[in-house]
Amino acid sequence: MAELTIVGRDGSEKTVQGRSGWSVMEIIRGAGFDELLALCGGCCSCATCHVHVDEDYTAKLKPMSADEDDLLDSSSFRNATSRLSCQIDFGPELDGLRVTVAPED
């Protein structure tokens, strides 16, 4: 199975088995990282599942939608590797993906 490493806001890391077909947001929440609020439940209508993706994986992700881009613009902590974790579909091609939960706005 493919693995996902999650880095919390406090720097703690946890590597978990990802599930194909799940979003990275669902995997993070299932791993017990409650600091990732994901208030809209994955509908791409808030930015509370904001993560910073390891640079080695940014090119492997599908392109960002205009809605995701607009939502990330509302964050003071947006950077070049920012994504909404609800918009990242996890699968074997992302084995080893490492994401850091972005600071809360």
Contacts in CASP RR format, 6 or more apart in sequence:
PFRMAT RR
TARGET T0000
AUTHOR 0000-0000-0000
METHOD contacts of the structure
MODEL  1
MAELTIVGRDGSEKTVQGRSGWSVMEIIRGAGFDELLALCGGCCSCATCH
VHVDEDYTAKLKPMSADEDDLLDSSSFRNATSRLSCQIDFGPELDGLRVT
VAPED
1 17 0 8 1.000
1 18 0 8 1.000
1 19 0 8 1.000
2 17 0 8 1.000
2 18 0 8 1.000
2 20 0 8 1.000
2 90 0 8 1.000
2 91 0 8 1.000
2 92 0 8 1.000
2 94 0 8 1.000
2 95 0 8 1.000
2 96 0 8 1.000
2 97 0 8 1.000
3 15 0 8 1.000
3 16 0 8 1.000
3 17 0 8 1.000
3 18 0 8 1.000
3 95 0 8 1.000
3 96 0 8 1.000
3 97 0 8 1.000
4 15 0 8 1.000
4 16 0 8 1.000
4 17 0 8 1.000
4 18 0 8 1.000
4 24 0 8 1.000
4 27 0 8 1.000
4 28 0 8 1.000
4 90 0 8 1.000
4 94 0 8 1.000
4 96 0 8 1.000
4 97 0 8 1.000
4 98 0 8 1.000
4 99 0 8 1.000
5 13 0 8 1.000
5 14 0 8 1.000
5 15 0 8 1.000
5 16 0 8 1.000
5 96 0 8 1.000
5 97 0 8 1.000
5 98 0 8 1.000
5 99 0 8 1.000
6 13 0 8 1.000
6 14 0 8 1.000
6 15 0 8 1.000
6 16 0 8 1.000
6 27 0 8 1.000
6 28 0 8 1.000
6 31 0 8 1.000
6 33 0 8 1.000
6 98 0 8 1.000
6 99 0 8 1.000
6 100 0 8 1.000
6 101 0 8 1.000
7 13 0 8 1.000
7 98 0 8 1.000
7 99 0 8 1.000
7 100 0 8 1.000
7 101 0 8 1.000
8 33 0 8 1.000
8 35 0 8 1.000
8 100 0 8 1.000
8 101 0 8 1.000
9 35 0 8 1.000
9 101 0 8 1.000
9 103 0 8 1.000
9 104 0 8 1.000
11 100 0 8 1.000
14 31 0 8 1.000
14 33 0 8 1.000
16 27 0 8 1.000
16 31 0 8 1.000
18 27 0 8 1.000
18 90 0 8 1.000
18 91 0 8 1.000
19 26 0 8 1.000
19 27 0 8 1.000
19 90 0 8 1.000
20 90 0 8 1.000
20 91 0 8 1.000
20 92 0 8 1.000
21 89 0 8 1.000
21 90 0 8 1.000
21 91 0 8 1.000
22 89 0 8 1.000
22 90 0 8 1.000
23 42 0 8 1.000
23 85 0 8 1.000
23 86 0 8 1.000
23 87 0 8 1.000
23 88 0 8 1.000
23 89 0 8 1.000
23 90 0 8 1.000
24 51 0 8 1.000
24 85 0 8 1.000
24 86 0 8 1.000
24 88 0 8 1.000
24 90 0 8 1.000
24 97 0 8 1.000
24 99 0 8 1.000
25 36 0 8 1.000
25 38 0 8 1.000
25 41 0 8 1.000
25 42 0 8 1.000
25 49 0 8 1.000
25 84 0 8 1.000
25 85 0 8 1.000
25 86 0 8 1.000
25 88 0 8 1.000
26 86 0 8 1.000
27 90 0 8 1.000
28 36 0 8 1.000
28 49 0 8 1.000
28 51 0 8 1.000
28 85 0 8 1.000
28 99 0 8 1.000
28 101 0 8 1.000
29 36 0 8 1.000
29 38 0 8 1.000
33 101 0 8 1.000
35 101 0 8 1.000
35 104 0 8 1.000
36 48 0 8 1.000
36 49 0 8 1.000
36 51 0 8 1.000
36 85 0 8 1.000
36 101 0 8 1.000
37 48 0 8 1.000
37 49 0 8 1.000
37 104 0 8 1.000
38 46 0 8 1.000
38 48 0 8 1.000
38 49 0 8 1.000
38 85 0 8 1.000
38 86 0 8 1.000
39 46 0 8 1.000
39 48 0 8 1.000
40 46 0 8 1.000
40 48 0 8 1.000
40 86 0 8 1.000
41 49 0 8 1.000
41 86 0 8 1.000
42 49 0 8 1.000
42 86 0 8 1.000
43 86 0 8 1.000
44 65 0 8 1.000
44 67 0 8 1.000
44 68 0 8 1.000
44 71 0 8 1.000
44 84 0 8 1.000
44 86 0 8 1.000
44 87 0 8 1.000
45 71 0 8 1.000
46 71 0 8 1.000
47 71 0 8 1.000
47 72 0 8 1.000
47 74 0 8 1.000
47 75 0 8 1.000
47 84 0 8 1.000
47 105 0 8 1.000
48 104 0 8 1.000
49 84 0 8 1.000
49 85 0 8 1.000
49 86 0 8 1.000
50 72 0 8 1.000
50 75 0 8 1.000
50 77 0 8 1.000
50 78 0 8 1.000
50 82 0 8 1.000
50 83 0 8 1.000
50 84 0 8 1.000
50 85 0 8 1.000
50 101 0 8 1.000
50 102 0 8 1.000
51 82 0 8 1.000
51 83 0 8 1.000
51 84 0 8 1.000
51 85 0 8 1.000
51 99 0 8 1.000
51 100 0 8 1.000
51 101 0 8 1.000
51 102 0 8 1.000
52 79 0 8 1.000
52 81 0 8 1.000
52 82 0 8 1.000
52 83 0 8 1.000
52 99 0 8 1.000
52 100 0 8 1.000
52 102 0 8 1.000
53 61 0 8 1.000
53 81 0 8 1.000
53 82 0 8 1.000
53 83 0 8 1.000
53 88 0 8 1.000
53 97 0 8 1.000
53 98 0 8 1.000
53 99 0 8 1.000
54 81 0 8 1.000
54 97 0 8 1.000
54 98 0 8 1.000
54 99 0 8 1.000
55 81 0 8 1.000
57 94 0 8 1.000
57 96 0 8 1.000
57 97 0 8 1.000
57 98 0 8 1.000
58 80 0 8 1.000
58 81 0 8 1.000
60 93 0 8 1.000
60 94 0 8 1.000
61 83 0 8 1.000
61 88 0 8 1.000
61 94 0 8 1.000
62 89 0 8 1.000
64 72 0 8 1.000
64 83 0 8 1.000
64 87 0 8 1.000
65 87 0 8 1.000
68 83 0 8 1.000
68 84 0 8 1.000
68 87 0 8 1.000
71 84 0 8 1.000
72 78 0 8 1.000
72 82 0 8 1.000
72 83 0 8 1.000
72 84 0 8 1.000
74 105 0 8 1.000
75 82 0 8 1.000
75 102 0 8 1.000
75 105 0 8 1.000
76 105 0 8 1.000
77 102 0 8 1.000
77 103 0 8 1.000
77 105 0 8 1.000
82 102 0 8 1.000
85 99 0 8 1.000
88 94 0 8 1.000
90 97 0 8 1.000
END
